[in-house]
Amino acid sequence: MQFSIRGQQIEVTEALKDYVDKKLSRLEKYFDAPPASEGYVTLSVIRGLHTVEVTIPLPGVVLRAEHRSDDMYASIDAVVDKLERQIRKHKTKLNRKFRQEGSLKMLIAENDQAAGNAVHEDEHEEDQYQVVRTKRFAMKPMDVEEAILQMNLVGHDFFVFSNIDTKEVNVVYKRDDGKYGLIEQG
């Protein structure tokens, strides 16, 4: 698995790169074949806090984790632990749902062959309501529970998905009280 490692307000030394590569290589045991997509690692230091952000785009799933601490190496360790928990949680969910169809490794390997999961385009319009980014992606039909899992995996407050039951576009979102909401077409 290849990673693009960059630093913000910190020089990324060879020792840091080697440590990140070594720790993230622990994730390879969850895949039959290394994913074709490139992962992104951002190391930064802001007001004494060492932050590590890792994003790994996979077919049908985007793994993302972030951790802040007083030590960069501790932040790297914690972020890898978070990613492993996410993968195991997702694998358990998928295995429960697709027990006859195989494991997460097989599902990811099959999906990896299907191209065109997410295309990002930057567009600029010159009007009062300027759109600074447009995202296009193929919506895999899923149930509400899986959509909530996906939303939590990417670390967002909402997630747009194609509801497998109603065949319509829905949105799940995280409410201020920590519970979840669902927006359906009416």
C-alpha positions in Angstrom: 0.0 0.0 0.0 1.4 3.4 -1.0 1.1 6.5 1.1 1.7 10.1 0.3 3.2 11.6 3.5 3.3 15.4 3.9 4.0 17.7 6.8 2.3 21.0 7.8 4.6 23.2 9.9 6.9 20.3 10.5 9.7 18.7 8.5 9.0 15.1 7.7 12.2 13.3 8.4 13.2 9.9 7.0 12.8 8.5 10.5 9.2 9.8 10.6 8.4 8.4 7.1 9.9 5.0 8.0 7.9 4.9 11.2 4.6 5.8 9.4 5.3 3.2 6.7 6.1 0.5 9.3 3.0 1.2 11.4 0.6 1.5 8.4 2.0 -1.7 6.9 0.1 -3.5 9.8 -3.1 -2.7 7.9 -2.0 -4.8 4.9 -3.0 -8.0 6.7 -6.6 -7.1 6.2 -6.4 -7.2 2.4 -5.7 -10.1 0.0 -4.1 -7.7 -2.5 -2.8 -4.2 -1.7 -5.4 -1.6 -2.6 -4.7 0.3 -5.9 -5.5 3.6 -4.4 -3.0 5.8 -2.6 -3.4 6.7 1.0 -2.8 10.2 2.4 -1.0 11.0 5.6 -0.7 14.5 7.0 1.6 15.3 10.0 1.3 18.7 11.6 2.2 20.5 14.7 -0.1 23.3 16.0 0.4 24.9 19.3 2.5 22.0 20.6 -0.1 19.4 19.6 1.2 16.8 17.1 -1.6 15.8 14.8 -1.7 12.8 12.4 -4.5 12.5 9.8 -4.7 9.4 7.6 -7.2 8.9 4.7 -7.3 5.7 2.8 -9.8 5.7 -0.1 -11.0 2.2 -0.9 -13.8 1.0 -3.2 -17.1 1.6 -1.4 -15.4 2.9 1.8 -13.1 5.7 2.8 -11.1 5.0 6.0 -10.2 8.1 7.9 -8.6 8.7 11.3 -7.1 11.6 13.1 -5.3 11.9 16.5 -3.7 14.7 18.5 -1.2 14.3 21.3 2.0 15.8 22.7 4.1 13.2 20.9 4.1 12.6 17.1 5.0 8.9 17.5 2.2 8.4 20.0 -0.2 10.1 17.5 0.9 7.8 14.7 0.4 4.7 16.9 -3.1 5.9 18.0 -4.2 6.7 14.4 -3.2 3.2 13.2 -5.1 1.6 16.2 -8.2 3.7 15.2 -7.9 2.5 11.6 -7.6 -1.1 12.6 -10.7 -0.8 14.8 -12.6 0.8 11.9 -11.5 -2.0 9.5 -12.5 -4.7 12.0 -15.8 -3.1 12.7 -16.6 -2.7 9.0 -15.4 -6.3 8.3 -17.7 -7.7 11.1 -20.6 -5.7 9.7 -20.0 -6.9 6.1 -19.4 -10.5 7.2 -22.6 -10.5 9.0 -24.4 -9.1 6.0 -22.6 -11.0 3.2 -21.7 -14.2 5.0 -22.2 -16.3 1.9 -20.4 -13.9 -0.4 -17.0 -13.9 1.3 -14.9 -11.7 3.5 -14.1 -8.0 3.4 -10.9 -8.9 1.7 -12.8 -10.5 -1.2 -15.4 -7.7 -1.3 -12.7 -5.1 -1.5 -10.7 -7.1 -4.1 -13.9 -7.4 -6.2 -14.8 -3.7 -5.8 -11.2 -2.7 -6.6 -11.7 -4.0 -10.1 -14.8 -1.9 -10.6 -13.4 1.5 -11.6 -14.9 5.0 -11.1 -16.0 5.0 -7.5 -15.2 8.6 -6.7 -14.2 11.5 -9.0 -13.4 14.8 -7.5 -13.6 18.0 -9.6 -12.8 21.5 -8.6 -15.1 24.0 -10.3 -15.3 27.7 -9.9 -18.3 29.8 -10.6 -18.4 33.6 -10.6 -21.6 34.4 -8.8 -22.9 35.2 -5.3 -23.1 31.6 -4.3 -19.7 30.3 -5.4 -19.3 26.6 -5.6 -15.7 25.8 -4.8 -15.8 22.0 -5.1 -18.0 19.5 -6.8 -17.8 15.8 -5.9 -19.3 13.0 -8.1 -19.5 9.5 -6.9 -21.3 6.3 -7.6 -23.9 5.6 -4.9 -23.9 1.9 -3.9 -27.3 0.9 -2.6 -27.2 0.3 1.1 -29.4 0.2 4.1 -29.6 3.0 6.7 -27.4 1.2 9.2 -24.6 0.8 6.7 -24.9 4.4 5.7 -24.4 5.5 9.3 -21.4 3.2 9.5 -20.0 4.8 6.3 -20.6 8.3 7.7 -18.8 7.5 10.9 -15.9 5.9 8.9 -15.3 9.1 6.9 -15.8 11.3 10.0 -18.5 13.5 8.5 -21.8 14.8 10.0 -23.9 13.6 7.1 -23.8 11.0 4.3 -25.8 10.8 1.1 -26.7 7.3 -0.1 -29.0 5.3 -2.3 -31.5 3.5 0.0 -31.6 -0.2 -0.9 -35.2 -0.5 0.4 -36.8 2.5 -1.2 -34.4 2.9 -4.2 -34.3 6.6 -3.5 -31.6 9.0 -2.5 -31.5 9.6 1.3 -29.3 11.5 3.7 -28.3 10.3 7.2 -26.9 12.9 9.6 -25.6 13.2 13.1 -27.8 15.2 15.4 -26.6 17.6 18.2 -27.9 15.1 20.8 -25.6 12.4 19.4 -28.3 10.4 17.7 -28.9 10.1 14.0 -31.5 11.5 11.6 -32.7 10.4 8.2 -33.9 12.6 5.4 -36.0 10.9 2.8 -37.5 12.2 -0.5 -41.1 13.3 0.1 
